[in-house]
Amino acid sequence: MSSYESTVRYFDQAAGMMGLSANMRKLLLTPLRELKVQIAVERDNGEIATYIGYRVQHDNARGPMKGGLRYHPEVNADEVLALASLMTWKTAVVNIPYGGAKGGIAVNTKDLSQGELERLTRKFVDQIHDVIGPDTDIPAPDMATNAQVMAWIMNQYGKYHGFNPAVVTGKPVELHGSEGREEATGRGVVTVTCALLEKLKRKVNHTTVALQGFGNVGSFAATFLHERGAKVLGVTDASGGVWNPEGLDIPALLQFTKERGSIKGFSGGDALSNEELLASDVDVLIPAALGNVLDAHNAENVRAKFIVEAANNPTQPEADDVFHRRGITVVPDILANAGGVTVSYFEWVQNRQHFKWELARVRTELDRIMTESFDRVWEIAESRKVPLRVAAYLLGIGRVGRATVLGGL
């Protein structure tokens, strides 16, 4: 099942409960615009390389469209469409005034020099600058993109449209970015994890965790969990993994990965495969890397009591059915990882107001929105007797649907 098919299945499950007509479903699912562009770049050796870039703008009923920009060899039209639609529901779940978009370039950034990466980014902006903007579509960092890439986008966009930092979020703090943006997704994951544990009368400092993925999201999630007293027993990345039944020394692991670039070789625990981590005996499993890691083949092996989806689309529908049957609570991606887009919204607000917030305010506002959104999804799940994923889709689709009807065609 493709990424988009999975997303549509989750949508249809909630839409059926809401009694949405076939016409309304088609209206809400059909993207506003799909863009596919050729990007020709001169390599450092003088050769011309050609890449394909995508930008899908899904829905703008509730405000300008918002979504990340990822650079990865597996970026394709289906994946970008799926992630754009997820952003529509995600921004509605946390009730910020955005619609959904997503973009990317099919490229392995490890093959590019810094200069080539900059030229690629600027060429991409040349192709899409007339369909993005602070009141239209606002990109942000995603897989293999970062604050530096966002700075290049802002600068290149400005060459066409003048100074307007609100065209993109996730910028360097020194270039009109927001305090707390880099940590936002990971912090939001921890906030909803703690909210879940509180609902179930469980203590964070008595909780064990396994994290699949130790990039930006996974590393910040591990840091905040460690600070709150949780025991992170296992972590994996693309190079391998590490397990310590007494709890990993997260500050030491962070320092090690900063110096070495990966987890491989860390001496603070035993080697661990990704498959072993997904099946580890912990309270909370947090998939924080690529999508579709939990499927029909490994779902029965999962022993965690709770799954908090820090990655986009990490659970295939067949696995979701298994978790529901087995009584494993899943906090869905459109709620759990919404911290990033929430603080992106804060950055956009600051740029529009030309007024900077302090880190304490960003964290306070983020924690409030994530906790209130979790509470609302929990209430729907309890009252409708449905899983949290269905409840989140009911909330998100309901808000987008009402905005669409109120706005008119």
Secondary structure, 3 states (H helix, E strand, C coil): CCHHHHHHHHHHHHHHHHCCCHHHHHHHHCCCEEEEEEEEEECCCCCEEEEEEEEEEEECCCCCEEEEEEECCCCCHHHHHHHHHHHHHHHHHCCCCCEEEEEEECCCHHHCCHHHHHHHHHHHHHHHHHHCECCCEEEEECCCCCHHHHHHHHHHHHHHHCCCHHHCCCCCHHHCCCCCCCCHHHHHHHHHHHHHHHHCCCCHHHCEEEEECCCHHHHHHHHHHHHCCCEEEEEEECCEEEECCCCCCHHHHHHHHHHHCCCCCCCCCEECCHHHHHCCCCCEEEECCCCCCECCCCHHHCCCCEEECCCCCCECHHHHHHHHHHCCEEECHHHHCCHHHHHHHHHHHHHHHCCCCCHHHHHHHHHHHHHHHHHHHHHHHHHHCCCHHHHHHHHHHHHHHHHHHHHCC
